[in-house]
Amino acid sequence: MRVIINGEAREIASMSVDALLGELDYEGTHFAVAVNYDVLPKSRWAETQLKSGDEVEIITPRQGG
């Protein structure tokens, strides 16, 4: 399925946000996820199904000013 991840169109195999994070090798919990501009709490990552054309933003904290 084709989705947009952080502004880049990509083909993915995952059907849920939780599975997508695993597919992209994200580990831990120190990031936020938004699907179609809705920020999702971690408790909903496994139940949130992705559809072709969805826009996913994965935001990770960075140090610095």
Order of alpha helices (4+ residues) and beta strands (2+ residues): beta-beta-alpha-beta-beta-beta
